[in-house]
Amino acid sequence: MTRRLLLSLPLLGFLMLMLFLYLGLGLNPFHRESRLVEEARAFPAFDLTTLEDPERRVDETLIQGDVTLVNVWGEWCPECKREMPQLLDLADRGVRLVGVNWKDTRDKALGFLEEFGDPFEVNIFDPEGELAFELGVYGAPESFLVDGNGIIRYHHTGYISPSDLREHILPEVQKWQ
């Protein structure tokens, strides 16, 4: 009896591992709860230049006043290129967009916008990743919907697909306008 129990332990371990993998592989790797949204935190304080004008400094007051989608992007990011049509669509619909150009050079980032379009009212230049760090960004693209009072209300990780635009982004924008 003891021998049978010992021989069945590897099978039991294998079955438990399979259950763990089955449950884990069913999770969305892009979904993660954002403490910034859970705690209704204000957009972090910052003082950086704009991508277009190295002499122009902007701070967190830029994000206040209107509902704004803040999109963290980089020229080096293939998914940022894929989501640009959706961001251009949002801008065409009158949604205010502010870009955070993350860990890039000015020349490459400006070339990216020239090639793929520029839906952003302003692009914050964040070459060292200071603002992205404060936002908890771990990969581009990431987007944050900020209400008129500067409070982060929604966080989207990864590429904004056409269905994400319809099912998540636009309803959230309407909810906070």
Summary of the structure (lengths in Angstrom):
residues: 177
radius of gyration: 20.9
end to end distance: 68.6
largest distance: 80.0
contacts: 495
relative contact order: 0.18
helix: 45%
strand: 21%
